[in-house]
């Protein structure tokens, strides 16, 4: 199955789990955090926020620009919550951007994500978005050869899509951003006040 077919299959599962029901084992597997996840915050934090986002999604950009900074200050930096970021690419450009992001580890990964979300309207709508993406990656420290390898990494893109498909199956992800907060699904780019209520309920 090629990457496009996997992507279409993943998105085709949206809504299906609402009819078929969640498989408990699949949901437990999707909630499990492992070494392949990109995590912001302490492993011992009592609240785990799993985020499914697409790097070309305007609502995801709004959450990262308007809500996440306060969540980070009040919850993540304070050790009360951790963020597990998972790509849920809604188009081919988001998929390639996700593959590039996954070439960066630790804080560099999240710094790059924030740069992409904050400049989303510029790079995602550029006449040559891959060139615009390369420029941002260069600022993040990826040289041209490394960027080219990452943006064309078929194996990594397939892994991203398989993880997105698993999320769609387990949590009935129908839009981005979608969050799973200590097992509770929350959809949409909520303002901080509303998201804080979710976090308080999970504490």
Secondary structure, DSSP 8 states (H G I E B T S, - for coil): --HHHHHHHHHHTTTHHHHH---HHHHHHHH---TTSEEES-TT-SEEEEEEE-TT-HHHHHIIIIIHHHHIIIIITTTSEEEEEEE--SSHHHHHHHHHHTTS-HHHHHHHHHHHHHTHHHHTTSTTHHHHHHHHHHHTT--HHHHHHHHT-HHHHHHHHHHHHHHHHHH---SSSEEEETTEEEES---HHHHHHHHHHH-
